[in-house]
Amino acid sequence: MHNRKAGSRAANGPAFALFLLAWSVPVIAQQGLTWDQAKAKFEANNPALKADADNVDEMKAEEITAYLRPNPQFTMLADGTQIAPHDGTWAPVRGTYEQPNVSYLHEREHKRELRLESAQEGTRITQSQHEDLERNMVFALRTQFVATLQAKFVLDLAKADLEYYDHIIDISRDRFKAGDIGQIDLDRIELQRVQYESEIETAIVNLRTAKIQLLQMLDDRTPVDQFDVTGPFDFSDSLQTLDTYRDAALAARPDLQAALQTVEQSDTNHKLAISNGSTDPTLAAWYTYNSSNNNPNGIQTLGVSVTVPLRIFDRNQGEKKRTLIDIDRAQQASEAARAQVFSDVDTAYELVRSNIALLKPYKAKYNDQALRVRDTVSYAYFHGGASLMDFLNAQSDYRQVQLAYAQLLGAYLTAAGQLNLAVGREVIP
């Protein structure tokens, strides 16, 4: 018995070792989402966007209701049934008069067609409004995506600065041991390290916060440590003419399309109001069975009728006037929407242009100058050609230039997203 147990443990040993090995393999972090992937995930998962899409489906369902015909009416009339014996004979149904009646309201002047057309235009308006909501929400998503990229960029800068400064501290300690600098100078240099540590911790918190907010917008439950985004954190100085973006916005902006579609629907509603003021006859037909008729050969008869309401007082005058006013209101609203498009495009265009103008000298000159000044002053300080204050100021100036550049890049990418928002489609990737 003892041998069998030992053999069993020996046989299970390799399997157990493989289990431990598999358990010890670290979980691979999720590959960073690109902007296109994040956008597609957002459009597929965001609950607010999906809920608003249901409004479009509801409007399509109302098209069915709008095109339905009126239901026919059925009436059954029975009269003349005896409730007491007559001349001593019990025959309660002998004198019963029966009349089934079927009637139908006939709609004239294309009422059904106009109702359907109005409902279809309402669906198109709702679809445009849904696209406009998506446009605004995608801009918010892009802004948060850019904020995450910026936080990653700033964190990398802070780590690089700390690595460089640790190298400075190592050199300073060697100089102190050689007697080139005093204890107070070494202490001041080492004390500056806390600023770099603080910057790293702040950058880590900002990055995690940006990721958490982005995960919320994506409706994603991925742990923040396993979530990442990737993409270029840079700018392009190529910018088309303002008129190009204006023309694109006039063709693509869904809110402007909704305003123009509202004008069309208002015109259709006015036609429908005129149609509803017309007279609709009610057609009826009936069959009668009268067993008490004196003519034994004529106890079954057929009849028809046409009922025409006399529209003397109510000719739908109020609705005709209201819909006519609504046409003018919709036209004025569409003009206001058009003006808003031009204002949005012009404002966003100026923001992009201004950020490009600010970023160009940084990329062409200021970044390299700040790096060169930092390295030159550091070299001079280590060789006795610069003071400790000059050295610390050069370090601080370099960090400020790098952070200013990162902030300008973030502002440019946000402004580019705002121009995409103003145009209604992506014109700057």
NORBELRA-V806888 format. One record per pair of residues at least 24 apart in sequence whose C-alpha atoms are under 10 Angstrom apart, sorted by the first residue. I is the first residue (numbers start at 0). J is the second residue. If there is no record, write none. Layout:
i->I j->J
i->I j->J
This chain:
i->26 j->225
i->27 j->225
i->28 j->222
i->28 j->224
i->28 j->225
i->28 j->226
i->28 j->227
i->29 j->221
i->29 j->222
i->29 j->224
i->29 j->225
i->29 j->226
i->29 j->227
i->29 j->228
i->30 j->225
i->30 j->226
i->30 j->227
i->30 j->228
i->30 j->229
i->31 j->225
i->31 j->226
i->31 j->227
i->31 j->228
i->31 j->229
i->31 j->230
i->32 j->144
i->32 j->226
i->32 j->227
i->32 j->228
i->32 j->229
i->32 j->230
i->33 j->144
i->33 j->227
i->33 j->228
i->33 j->229
i->33 j->230
i->33 j->231
i->34 j->140
i->34 j->141
i->34 j->144
i->34 j->145
i->34 j->228
i->34 j->229
i->34 j->230
i->34 j->231
i->34 j->428
i->35 j->230
i->35 j->428
i->36 j->228
i->37 j->137
i->37 j->140
i->37 j->141
i->37 j->144
i->37 j->213
i->37 j->214
i->37 j->216
i->37 j->217
i->37 j->228
i->37 j->229
i->38 j->137
i->38 j->140
i->38 j->141
i->38 j->144
i->38 j->217
i->39 j->217
i->40 j->216
i->40 j->217
i->40 j->218
i->40 j->219
i->41 j->133
i->41 j->136
i->41 j->137
i->41 j->140
i->41 j->213
i->41 j->214
i->41 j->215
i->41 j->216
i->41 j->217
i->41 j->218
i->41 j->219
i->42 j->133
i->42 j->136
i->42 j->137
i->42 j->217
i->43 j->217
i->43 j->218
i->44 j->216
i->44 j->217
i->44 j->218
i->44 j->219
i->45 j->136
i->45 j->215
i->45 j->216
i->45 j->217
i->45 j->218
i->45 j->219
i->46 j->216
i->46 j->217
i->46 j->218
i->47 j->132
i->47 j->133
i->47 j->136
i->47 j->216
i->48 j->129
i->48 j->130
i->48 j->132
i->48 j->133
i->48 j->136
i->49 j->129
i->49 j->133
i->51 j->125
i->51 j->126
i->51 j->128
i->51 j->129
i->51 j->130
i->51 j->132
i->51 j->133
i->52 j->125
i->52 j->126
i->52 j->128
i->52 j->129
i->52 j->130
i->52 j->132
i->52 j->133
i->53 j->129
i->54 j->122
i->54 j->125
i->54 j->126
i->54 j->128
i->54 j->129
i->55 j->121
i->55 j->122
i->55 j->123
i->55 j->124
i->55 j->125
i->55 j->126
i->55 j->127
i->55 j->128
i->55 j->129
i->56 j->122
i->56 j->125
i->56 j->126
i->57 j->122
i->57 j->125
i->58 j->118
i->58 j->119
i->58 j->120
i->58 j->121
i->58 j->122
i->58 j->123
i->58 j->124
i->58 j->125
i->58 j->126
i->59 j->118
i->59 j->119
i->59 j->121
i->59 j->122
i->59 j->123
i->59 j->125
i->60 j->118
i->60 j->122
i->61 j->115
i->61 j->118
i->61 j->119
i->61 j->121
i->61 j->122
i->62 j->114
i->62 j->115
i->62 j->116
i->62 j->117
i->62 j->118
i->62 j->119
i->62 j->120
i->62 j->121
i->62 j->122
i->63 j->115
i->63 j->118
i->63 j->119
i->64 j->111
i->64 j->114
i->64 j->115
i->64 j->118
i->65 j->110
i->65 j->111
i->65 j->112
i->65 j->113
i->65 j->114
i->65 j->115
i->65 j->116
i->65 j->117
i->65 j->118
i->65 j->119
i->66 j->110
i->66 j->111
i->66 j->112
i->66 j->113
i->66 j->114
i->66 j->115
i->66 j->116
i->66 j->118
i->67 j->111
i->67 j->112
i->67 j->114
i->67 j->115
i->68 j->103
i->68 j->104
i->68 j->105
i->68 j->106
i->68 j->110
i->68 j->111
i->69 j->103
i->69 j->104
i->69 j->105
i->69 j->106
i->69 j->111
i->70 j->102
i->70 j->103
i->70 j->104
i->71 j->101
i->71 j->102
i->71 j->103
i->71 j->104
i->71 j->105
i->71 j->281
i->71 j->282
i->71 j->283
i->72 j->100
i->72 j->101
i->72 j->102
i->72 j->103
i->72 j->104
i->72 j->283
i->73 j->99
i->73 j->100
i->73 j->101
i->73 j->102
i->73 j->103
i->73 j->283
i->73 j->284
i->73 j->285
i->74 j->98
i->74 j->99
i->74 j->100
i->74 j->101
i->74 j->102
i->74 j->285
i->75 j->99
i->75 j->100
i->75 j->101
i->75 j->285
i->75 j->286
i->76 j->100
i->76 j->287
i->77 j->287
i->77 j->288
i->77 j->289
i->78 j->289
i->79 j->289
i->79 j->290
i->79 j->291
i->92 j->290
i->92 j->291
i->93 j->289
i->93 j->290
i->93 j->291
i->94 j->288
i->94 j->289
i->94 j->290
i->94 j->291
i->94 j->292
i->95 j->288
i->95 j->289
i->95 j->290
i->95 j->291
i->96 j->287
i->96 j->288
i->96 j->289
i->96 j->290
i->96 j->291
i->96 j->292
i->96 j->298
i->97 j->286
i->97 j->287
i->97 j->288
i->97 j->289
i->97 j->290
i->97 j->299
i->98 j->285
i->98 j->286
i->98 j->287
i->98 j->288
i->98 j->289
i->98 j->299
i->98 j->300
i->98 j->301
i->99 j->284
i->99 j->285
i->99 j->286
i->99 j->287
i->99 j->288
i->100 j->283
i->100 j->284
i->100 j->285
i->100 j->286
i->100 j->287
i->100 j->302
i->100 j->303
i->101 j->282
i->101 j->283
i->101 j->284
i->101 j->285
i->101 j->286
i->101 j->303
i->102 j->281
i->102 j->282
i->102 j->283
i->102 j->284
i->102 j->285
i->102 j->303
i->102 j->304
i->102 j->305
i->102 j->306
i->103 j->280
i->103 j->281
i->103 j->282
i->103 j->283
i->103 j->284
i->103 j->305
i->104 j->279
i->104 j->280
i->104 j->281
i->104 j->282
i->104 j->283
i->104 j->305
i->104 j->306
i->104 j->307
i->105 j->278
i->105 j->279
i->105 j->280
i->105 j->281
i->105 j->282
i->106 j->274
i->106 j->275
i->106 j->277
i->106 j->278
i->106 j->279
i->106 j->280
i->106 j->281
i->107 j->274
i->107 j->275
i->107 j->277
i->107 j->278
i->107 j->279
i->107 j->280
i->108 j->270
i->108 j->271
i->108 j->273
i->108 j->274
i->108 j->275
i->108 j->276
i->108 j->277
i->108 j->278
i->108 j->279
i->109 j->270
i->109 j->271
i->109 j->274
i->109 j->275
i->110 j->270
i->110 j->271
i->110 j->272
i->110 j->273
i->110 j->274
i->110 j->275
i->110 j->277
i->111 j->271
i->111 j->274
i->112 j->271
i->113 j->267
i->113 j->268
i->113 j->269
i->113 j->270
i->113 j->271
i->113 j->272
i->113 j->274
i->114 j->267
i->114 j->268
i->114 j->270
i->114 j->271
i->115 j->267
i->116 j->263
i->116 j->264
i->116 j->267
i->116 j->268
i->116 j->271
i->117 j->261
i->117 j->263
i->117 j->264
i->117 j->265
i->117 j->266
i->117 j->267
i->117 j->268
i->117 j->269
i->117 j->270
i->117 j->271
i->118 j->264
i->118 j->267
i->118 j->268
i->119 j->264
i->120 j->257
i->120 j->260
i->120 j->261
i->120 j->262
i->120 j->263
i->120 j->264
i->120 j->265
i->120 j->267
i->121 j->257
i->121 j->260
i->121 j->261
i->121 j->263
i->121 j->264
i->121 j->265
i->122 j->260
i->123 j->256
i->123 j->257
i->123 j->260
i->123 j->261
i->123 j->264
i->124 j->253
i->124 j->254
i->124 j->256
i->124 j->257
i->124 j->258
i->124 j->259
i->124 j->260
i->124 j->261
i->124 j->263
i->124 j->264
i->125 j->257
i->125 j->260
i->126 j->253
i->126 j->256
i->126 j->257
i->127 j->252
i->127 j->253
i->127 j->254
i->127 j->255
i->127 j->256
i->127 j->257
i->127 j->258
i->127 j->260
i->128 j->253
i->128 j->254
i->128 j->255
i->128 j->256
i->128 j->257
i->128 j->258
i->129 j->253
i->129 j->254
i->129 j->257
i->130 j->252
i->130 j->253
i->130 j->254
i->130 j->257
i->130 j->423
i->131 j->252
i->131 j->253
i->131 j->254
i->131 j->255
i->131 j->256
i->131 j->257
i->131 j->420
i->131 j->423
i->132 j->253
i->132 j->254
i->133 j->253
i->134 j->252
i->134 j->253
i->134 j->254
i->134 j->419
i->134 j->420
i->134 j->421
i->134 j->422
i->134 j->423
i->134 j->424
i->135 j->417
i->135 j->420
i->135 j->421
i->135 j->423
i->136 j->216
i->136 j->420
i->137 j->216
i->137 j->416
i->137 j->419
i->137 j->420
i->138 j->413
i->138 j->415
i->138 j->416
i->138 j->417
i->138 j->418
i->138 j->419
i->138 j->420
i->138 j->421
i->139 j->213
i->139 j->216
i->139 j->413
i->139 j->416
i->139 j->417
i->139 j->420
i->140 j->212
i->140 j->213
i->140 j->216
i->140 j->217
i->140 j->416
i->141 j->213
i->141 j->412
i->141 j->413
i->141 j->415
i->141 j->416
i->141 j->417
i->142 j->213
i->142 j->409
i->142 j->410
i->142 j->412
i->142 j->413
i->142 j->414
i->142 j->415
i->142 j->416
i->142 j->417
i->143 j->209
i->143 j->210
i->143 j->212
i->143 j->213
i->143 j->214
i->143 j->216
i->143 j->413
i->144 j->209
i->144 j->210
i->144 j->212
i->144 j->213
i->144 j->228
i->144 j->229
i->144 j->230
i->144 j->412
i->144 j->413
i->145 j->209
i->145 j->228
i->145 j->229
i->145 j->230
i->145 j->231
i->145 j->232
i->145 j->408
i->145 j->409
i->145 j->410
i->145 j->411
i->145 j->412
i->145 j->413
i->145 j->416
i->146 j->205
i->146 j->206
i->146 j->208
i->146 j->209
i->146 j->210
i->146 j->213
i->146 j->406
i->146 j->409
i->146 j->410
i->146 j->412
i->146 j->413
i->147 j->205
i->147 j->206
i->147 j->207
i->147 j->208
i->147 j->209
i->147 j->210
i->147 j->211
i->147 j->212
i->147 j->213
i->147 j->227
i->147 j->228
i->147 j->229
i->147 j->409
i->148 j->206
i->148 j->209
i->148 j->210
i->148 j->227
i->148 j->228
i->148 j->229
i->148 j->230
i->148 j->231
i->148 j->232
i->148 j->405
i->148 j->409
i->149 j->202
i->149 j->205
i->149 j->206
i->149 j->209
i->149 j->232
i->149 j->405
i->149 j->406
i->149 j->407
i->149 j->408
i->149 j->409
i->149 j->410
i->149 j->412
i->150 j->201
i->150 j->202
i->150 j->203
i->150 j->204
i->150 j->205
i->150 j->206
i->150 j->207
i->150 j->208
i->150 j->209
i->150 j->210
i->150 j->405
i->150 j->406
i->150 j->409
i->151 j->202
i->151 j->203
i->151 j->205
i->151 j->206
i->151 j->207
i->151 j->209
i->151 j->227
i->151 j->228
i->151 j->229
i->151 j->232
i->152 j->202
i->152 j->206
i->152 j->232
i->152 j->402
i->152 j->405
i->152 j->406
i->152 j->409
i->153 j->198
i->153 j->199
i->153 j->201
i->153 j->202
i->153 j->203
i->153 j->205
i->153 j->206
i->153 j->401
i->153 j->402
i->153 j->404
i->153 j->405
i->153 j->406
i->154 j->198
i->154 j->199
i->154 j->200
i->154 j->201
i->154 j->202
i->154 j->203
i->154 j->204
i->154 j->205
i->154 j->206
i->155 j->199
i->155 j->202
i->155 j->203
i->156 j->198
i->156 j->199
i->156 j->202
i->156 j->398
i->156 j->401
i->156 j->402
i->156 j->405
i->157 j->194
i->157 j->195
i->157 j->196
i->157 j->197
i->157 j->198
i->157 j->199
i->157 j->200
i->157 j->201
i->157 j->202
i->157 j->203
i->157 j->398
i->157 j->401
i->157 j->402
i->158 j->195
i->158 j->196
i->158 j->198
i->158 j->199
i->158 j->202
i->159 j->195
i->159 j->199
i->160 j->192
i->160 j->195
i->160 j->196
i->160 j->198
i->160 j->199
i->160 j->394
i->160 j->397
i->160 j->398
i->161 j->192
i->161 j->193
i->161 j->194
i->161 j->195
i->161 j->196
i->161 j->198
i->161 j->199
i->162 j->195
i->164 j->188
i->164 j->189
i->164 j->191
i->164 j->192
i->164 j->195
i->164 j->394
i->165 j->189
i->165 j->192
i->165 j->195
i->167 j->377
i->167 j->381
i->168 j->192
i->170 j->381
i->171 j->381
i->174 j->381
i->174 j->382
i->179 j->381
i->179 j->382
i->179 j->383
i->180 j->381
i->180 j->383
i->180 j->387
i->184 j->387
i->184 j->388
i->185 j->387
i->187 j->387
i->187 j->388
i->187 j->391
i->188 j->387
i->188 j->390
i->188 j->391
i->191 j->391
i->195 j->398
i->231 j->412
i->232 j->405
i->232 j->408
i->232 j->409
i->232 j->411
i->232 j->412
i->233 j->358
i->233 j->362
i->233 j->405
i->233 j->407
i->233 j->408
i->233 j->409
i->233 j->411
i->233 j->412
i->234 j->351
i->234 j->354
i->234 j->355
i->234 j->358
i->234 j->359
i->234 j->362
i->234 j->407
i->234 j->408
i->234 j->409
i->234 j->411
i->234 j->412
i->234 j->415
i->235 j->355
i->235 j->358
i->235 j->359
i->235 j->411
i->235 j->412
i->235 j->427
i->235 j->428
i->236 j->351
i->236 j->352
i->236 j->354
i->236 j->355
i->236 j->356
i->236 j->358
i->236 j->359
i->237 j->352
i->237 j->355
i->237 j->427
i->238 j->348
i->238 j->351
i->238 j->352
i->238 j->355
i->238 j->426
i->238 j->427
i->239 j->348
i->239 j->426
i->239 j->427
i->240 j->348
i->241 j->341
i->241 j->344
i->241 j->345
i->241 j->348
i->241 j->349
i->242 j->341
i->242 j->344
i->242 j->345
i->243 j->422
i->244 j->341
i->244 j->344
i->244 j->345
i->244 j->348
i->244 j->418
i->244 j->419
i->244 j->421
i->244 j->422
i->244 j->423
i->244 j->426
i->245 j->340
i->245 j->341
i->245 j->342
i->245 j->343
i->245 j->344
i->245 j->345
i->245 j->348
i->245 j->421
i->245 j->422
i->246 j->341
i->246 j->422
i->247 j->344
i->247 j->421
i->247 j->422
i->247 j->423
i->247 j->424
i->247 j->426
i->248 j->337
i->248 j->340
i->248 j->341
i->248 j->343
i->248 j->344
i->248 j->418
i->248 j->419
i->248 j->420
i->248 j->421
i->248 j->422
i->248 j->423
i->248 j->424
i->249 j->337
i->249 j->340
i->249 j->341
i->249 j->421
i->249 j->422
i->249 j->423
i->250 j->422
i->250 j->423
i->250 j->424
i->251 j->421
i->251 j->422
i->251 j->423
i->251 j->424
i->252 j->336
i->252 j->337
i->252 j->340
i->252 j->420
i->252 j->421
i->252 j->422
i->252 j->423
i->252 j->424
i->253 j->422
i->253 j->423
i->253 j->424
i->254 j->333
i->254 j->336
i->254 j->337
i->254 j->339
i->254 j->340
i->254 j->423
i->255 j->332
i->255 j->333
i->255 j->334
i->255 j->335
i->255 j->336
i->255 j->337
i->255 j->338
i->255 j->339
i->255 j->340
i->255 j->423
i->256 j->333
i->256 j->336
i->256 j->337
i->257 j->333
i->257 j->336
i->258 j->329
i->258 j->330
i->258 j->331
i->258 j->332
i->258 j->333
i->258 j->334
i->258 j->335
i->258 j->336
i->258 j->337
i->259 j->329
i->259 j->330
i->259 j->332
i->259 j->333
i->259 j->334
i->259 j->336
i->259 j->337
i->260 j->329
i->260 j->333
i->261 j->325
i->261 j->326
i->261 j->328
i->261 j->329
i->261 j->330
i->261 j->332
i->261 j->333
i->262 j->325
i->262 j->326
i->262 j->327
i->262 j->328
i->262 j->329
i->262 j->330
i->262 j->331
i->262 j->332
i->262 j->333
i->263 j->326
i->263 j->329
i->263 j->330
i->264 j->322
i->264 j->325
i->264 j->326
i->264 j->329
i->265 j->322
i->265 j->323
i->265 j->324
i->265 j->325
i->265 j->326
i->265 j->327
i->265 j->328
i->265 j->329
i->265 j->330
i->266 j->322
i->266 j->323
i->266 j->325
i->266 j->326
i->266 j->327
i->266 j->329
i->267 j->322
i->267 j->326
i->268 j->318
i->268 j->319
i->268 j->321
i->268 j->322
i->268 j->323
i->268 j->325
i->268 j->326
i->269 j->318
i->269 j->319
i->269 j->320
i->269 j->321
i->269 j->322
i->269 j->323
i->269 j->324
i->269 j->325
i->269 j->326
i->270 j->319
i->270 j->322
i->270 j->323
i->271 j->318
i->271 j->319
i->271 j->322
i->272 j->314
i->272 j->315
i->272 j->316
i->272 j->317
i->272 j->318
i->272 j->319
i->272 j->320
i->272 j->321
i->272 j->322
i->272 j->323
i->273 j->314
i->273 j->315
i->273 j->316
i->273 j->318
i->273 j->319
i->273 j->320
i->273 j->322
i->274 j->314
i->274 j->315
i->274 j->319
i->275 j->314
i->275 j->315
i->275 j->316
i->275 j->318
i->275 j->319
i->276 j->310
i->276 j->313
i->276 j->314
i->276 j->315
i->276 j->316
i->276 j->318
i->276 j->319
i->277 j->308
i->277 j->310
i->277 j->314
i->277 j->315
i->278 j->307
i->278 j->308
i->278 j->309
i->278 j->310
i->278 j->314
i->279 j->306
i->279 j->307
i->279 j->308
i->279 j->309
i->279 j->310
i->280 j->305
i->280 j->306
i->280 j->307
i->280 j->308
i->280 j->309
i->281 j->305
i->281 j->306
i->281 j->307
i->281 j->308
i->282 j->306
i->282 j->307
i->339 j->421
i->340 j->421
i->340 j->422
i->340 j->423
i->341 j->421
i->341 j->422
i->342 j->421
i->343 j->417
i->343 j->418
i->343 j->420
i->343 j->421
i->343 j->422
i->344 j->417
i->344 j->418
i->344 j->419
i->344 j->420
i->344 j->421
i->344 j->422
i->344 j->423
i->345 j->418
i->345 j->421
i->346 j->414
i->346 j->417
i->346 j->418
i->346 j->421
i->347 j->413
i->347 j->414
i->347 j->415
i->347 j->416
i->347 j->417
i->347 j->418
i->347 j->419
i->347 j->420
i->347 j->421
i->347 j->422
i->348 j->414
i->348 j->415
i->348 j->417
i->348 j->418
i->348 j->419
i->348 j->421
i->349 j->414
i->349 j->418
i->350 j->410
i->350 j->411
i->350 j->413
i->350 j->414
i->350 j->415
i->350 j->417
i->350 j->418
i->351 j->410
i->351 j->411
i->351 j->412
i->351 j->413
i->351 j->414
i->351 j->415
i->351 j->416
i->351 j->417
i->351 j->418
i->352 j->411
i->352 j->414
i->352 j->415
i->353 j->411
i->353 j->414
i->354 j->407
i->354 j->408
i->354 j->409
i->354 j->410
i->354 j->411
i->354 j->412
i->354 j->414
i->354 j->415
i->355 j->407
i->355 j->408
i->355 j->410
i->355 j->411
i->357 j->404
i->357 j->407
i->357 j->408
i->357 j->411
i->358 j->403
i->358 j->404
i->358 j->405
i->358 j->407
i->358 j->408
i->358 j->411
i->361 j->400
i->361 j->401
i->361 j->403
i->361 j->404
i->361 j->407
i->362 j->404
i->365 j->397
i->365 j->400
i->365 j->401
i->365 j->404
i->366 j->397
i->366 j->400
i->366 j->401
i->366 j->404
i->367 j->397
i->368 j->397
i->368 j->400
i->369 j->393
i->369 j->394
i->369 j->395
i->369 j->396
i->369 j->397
i->369 j->398
i->369 j->399
i->369 j->400
i->369 j->401
i->370 j->394
i->370 j->396
i->370 j->397
i->370 j->398
i->370 j->400
i->370 j->401
i->371 j->397
i->372 j->396
i->372 j->397
i->373 j->397
i->373 j->398
